[in-house]
């Protein structure tokens, strides 16, 4: 009969069949337990790549930066009247040079200690590589100043980015 509607058929399921049906209807699980990188991590990786190319060129080229450090030193001792030695200018420059590395590595790995540790390792490797390069010197002082810069960068990333993101996640934003 065309005009009458019949009730839908009732499916009778046994308990085992119900579980099998639930498994079929459940969304597929990803094969890997690793999370997909966030947008922040992707941009951090791009920035880190560009930054590392520039830093490696700066650290590994057989060029002495003594003249540049001396010019900066004269600027501070002549005009400002401050009494900094050229070694302190180099120390501060190394700190400033490694702040972005600590910042970007911390954003990439989402943990300040991972970023700091990896930056210290990269600093030590760069200093060891300078042993083989003419006109360059490898010093423990440079590793220390680079490590301080990386730690400052990691701290800044944690304070301004990661901490805020954790707070936003807690608040459901």
N, C-alpha and C positions, 0 to 999 in steps of 0.2 A: 504494500500500500504506500502510495506516494505521500499522502497528506499527514500521516501519523508518524511521529518520531518514536523510535524505540530507545529504551535506556541503553547507555553505553555498557559494553560487556564488562563484567567484573572479573578481574584477574585473581586467581587463587595462587598464592605463592607459599612455598614452604620456607621455613626460617633460613636455610642455607642459600636459597635462591635470592632472598631479600638482601643478604650480605653481598652476594655477587653483583646484584644490580646497583647497590650503593657504590661499590668499587668502580663499576663502569661509569657511573655518573659523576664521580669525584674528579675535580680538575687534575690535570697531569702535574706531577711534581717536577721541578727542574732536576736535571741529572746531576748538576754540580751543587755543592753546598756553598760555594763562594757567591757572595753578593755581586750584583752588577755594579760597576763603578758609577759613582754619582757624578753629576755635572761638575761639582767642585773638584772632584778627583780628576776628571778628564782635563779640565782647564789647568789644574796644578801640574799634571804630567806634561802638557804642552809648554807651559811656562818654565818648568824645570828643565825640559830638553833645550830650549833656547838659552836659558841661563847657564846650563852646564857647558854648552858649546862655547859661550863667551868666556866663562871662567877657565875652562881648559886651555883656550887660546892664550889667555892672560898668564896662567900659571906655567904653561909648558913651552911657550915660545922662548928661544934662546936670547932674550932681551933683558938687559939690566934696567931696572926701574929706579936706580939710584938718583939720576938727575931729576926725575919727577918728584921723588921724596925730598930731595934737597930743596927744590923750588917751593914745595909746600912748607917745609921747615922754615925757610927764609921768610915766607909770608907770615907765619905765626910769630917768629922771633923778632922780625923787623917791625911790622905794622901793629900787631896786637900787643907786643911787649911781653908775651908769654914766653916762658923758658922751657920749651919742650925740646927734647933731642929728636934727631931724625928717626931713631929707633922707636920712639913712642908714636910718631906719626905713622910709621909702617905698621906698628901693632894695632893702632886704631883703624887703619885702612883694611887690615885683614879681618878685623871684627865686622866692619861694615860690609865687606865683601861676602861674608858667609851668613849674614842675617837672612837674605832671601832663600838660601838653600835650606836652612832650618825651618823657615816658614812653609815653603812649598812641600818639603818632605813630610812635615807634620800634617798638612792638609791631605797629602796623598795617602798616607798610612793611617790617618785619623787618630794618631796617638803621639804626644810630644816626645816621649822617650825613644820611640822608633826613629823619628826624624832626627833627633839629636845624635843618636848612636850612629846612624848611617852617615850623617854629615861628618862626624869625627873620623870614621873609617875612610871616607873619601878624602878628607883633608890629609890624613896620614899617608894614603896612597899617592896623592899629588906631591907631597913633600918628598917621599921616597923616589918618585920619578924624577924630581929635580936634581937628584944626585947625578943622574946620567946626562944632564943637559948642561952644555957649556954656559958660562956666565951666570949660573943660578946656584943658589945655596939652599940646602935643606936644613931647617932648624926646628928644634922642639918648640921654640918660642912662637913660630908661625902656627904650628899645630895647636898650641894652647889658645892663641888669639882666634884662630878659625873656629875652634870648639866653642869658645865663648860666644862668638857671633851666631853660630848655629843654635846654641841654647837660647839666646835672646830671640831669634827668629821663631823657634819652636814655642817659646812662651807667648810671643805675640799672637801666633796662630791659635794657640789654645785659648788665650784670653778673649780675642775678638771674634773668632769664627766658630771653633768647635764648641766652646762653652755656650755660646748663644744658640747654636743648633740643638744642643742637648736640652736646653731650657725650652726651646720651641717644641721639640718632640714631646717633652713632658706635659706641656700645656695643650698639646693637640693642634698646634698651628700649622 
